[in-house]
């Protein structure tokens, strides 16, 4: 898996602080960024999270390129509707020698791995045979969820908060959790204060919502995100 932060709103924390300032100040728009020191920016951001007033963080967005992941992951990803996506097309890009993602549980089991790789090769052969007799857009129907894909996605900071809440959780599916953690690390590099309170629900909301299904490792998870 490779995750690259392609672009983001310049000075994202100042932009959020300026938006918050407008909500709580009589100042006109043309002076929102004036005298907005780093200390004041941090104060505004801390206040927003404490109050649960997260609409101002929607004004900044982050764009990522993701590759080396499965179609199983991308199908989960697009369920996060407040995001924009562009994905490698199997209609226009030939998949004769497609790469595929091997789940760790399969890779760790010799018998499972042999069966898995055997089936992937059979699918390759079936796809190639189908492409000789039908259009590529129909031949792709035989391709597996394991098929490697690439995509670009953009989310605003509030959508990322929700993404992290759901997908950084220990109970999230392993591949999308790995993606969420990689994205989290990238945004923390450029907006550490903005995302200081982000993470799985036990971090961002202070409690686990999973009930009896909790992983039971809340203290360890919180420590992990404090150090990231």
N, C-alpha and C positions, 0 to 999 in steps of 0.2 A: 504494500500500500504506500502510495506517495501522495501527500497533501501539501499543496502550495497556496499560500495567501497571495493572490494575484493583485488585489487592489482593495482599498478601503477608504472611507471618508477621511480626508485630511484632518488632523487634530480632533479625532472623534470625541475625546473627553471634553474638550472645550466647547464643541458644538452642542453636546448634550447639556452641559452646564449653562450655556447661553439660552437654550430652549427652556430650561427649568427656571432660569432667572426671569424670563419673560412672564412666566406663570405667577411669580410671586413678587413682581416689582412693577412700579409705574413707569420705568424707563422705556424709552422708545426703541424700536428695533435697531436703529443705526448705532446704538451705544452698547448693545448687548455684550460685545466682546471686550469692551474697554475695562481696564483694571481687573480683568479676570485672571488673577494670579493662580499659580498651581495650587496654593493652599485653599483659595476660594473654590476652585474647581472640585477639589476633593470633598470639600464641605457640601457642595451642592449634590454631588453624586451620592455621598453617604446619606444625605437627607432624603433623596429620591427613593433609595432602596428601603430605608427605614419606614417611610410612609407608604410604600407600595405604589408610588406614583411613577409608573414605568413608561408612560406614553412618550416622554421626551427622549428616551433612548431609541425610539423608532427612527429618529432622524439621521442615524449613522448606519452604514451598511458595510458588509465585508464580502468579497468575492473570492472563491476558492476553486482551484483545479484539483480534481481527484482522479487518480488512476491506480491500476492494480487492484481493483475491487470487483466483486461479482455483481451479476444482475440481480441476485437475491438481495443484495444490499441496496442497489439503486431503487428497487421496488419499494423498499421500506422508506427510503429517503424522500420520495415524492409524496408520501403521506403527510409530510410537513408542508402544508399548503401555502403558508406565508413564506414562500421562497421562490426563486426563479431558477430554472434548470435548463441546461443544454447538454445532451448526451450523444455519444457516438452512435450513429444510426446503423442498425443491422440491415436496414433496407438498402442503403447505399454503400456501406463498407463490407467488402467480402470477408467472410469468416472461415475460409478454407482451412486455415491452420490456427484456429482460435486458441488463445491461452485460457487457462481455467484456474479458479481458486480452489484450493484443497482445504477443507475445514481441519482444524487441529486434531479433532477426535479421529478423523479418517487418517491423517498423516501418522498418527501415533499407533495405528493398528495395521500390522502388515497385511493381514487378510483383507481388511476393508480397503486399504490403499490399492492393492492389486485389482480388486473388483472395480473400484472407482476409476482408475486409469484405463482399464480395459473398456469400460463403458464410454469414457470420453473419446477414445479412439474410434469406437463404433459409431458414435454420433458424428465425428468428423467425416467419416466415410459416407455415412448416410446423407449428410449435408451436401457433400461434394457431388454425390450421385443425383440428388434432387435438383441441384443447380443446373445439371445438364438437361433436365427435362421440364422444369418449371422456372418461373421467374424467381430471382433471388429473394424478393420480398415474401414469397411463400415458402421457400426452402428454409428460411430462418425459423420457422415454427418448430423445427426439430431441435433447435439449439437449447442448451440446458441453462438453469439458473446459475450454474457455476461459471458460465462464460464470463471472461474478463471484460470489463467495460471501463470507460472514462467519461467523466462529466464535469461540467462547471456549474457551480451554484452560488447564488447570492442570497443573503439573509440580512435583515436589520438586526440590531443588537437585542431587541426584545424577543424576536423569533429565535435567536441563538440561545437566549436564556431558557426558553421552553425546550429547545432541542437538547441542551445539556441536561435539563431536569429529567427528561425521559430517557435519553440515550447514554448518559454517563453512569446511570444506575448499574449496579452489579448484576441486576436481573435482566438487563437489556441483552439482546442477541450479540454474540461475541464480536462479529465483524463491524456492525454499526457502532458498537461501544468503542472499538479501537479508533474508528473514524472520529467519533465525537471527542474523544480524548485528544486526538491529534489536532483537531480544529480548536479545541479549548486552549491548548498550548500556544498555538499561533496567535490567537486574539489576545491572550494574556501578555504577549511580548509587546504589542503595540498599544494596548489599552488596559493596563493592569488594574487601575482603580475601577474602571467601568465594569470589569468582569470579576472583581474581587469577591463578590457574593454569588457568583454563578457556579453551577455544578449540579450534581444530582439533587433530588429533593431534600435529602438529609443534610445537604450543605446549604442550598439556596433557600429552603423553607424551614430548616431546623428540625424536621421530623421526617420519618420514613412513612410513606402512604401505603406500603405494601401489606401492612397488617401481619398475619401469620406467615406470609410469604417473604418477609424481610430476610435479607442476607445475614443479618445478625452481626454485621461488621461496621456499624455506623462510625464508631470511634476511629477505626483504621481508615475508612473512606474520607472522613473529615480531615485527618492528618495528611492524607495523600494530596488532597486538593489545596491545603494550606501551603504545601511545599512545591506545588506545580507552578 
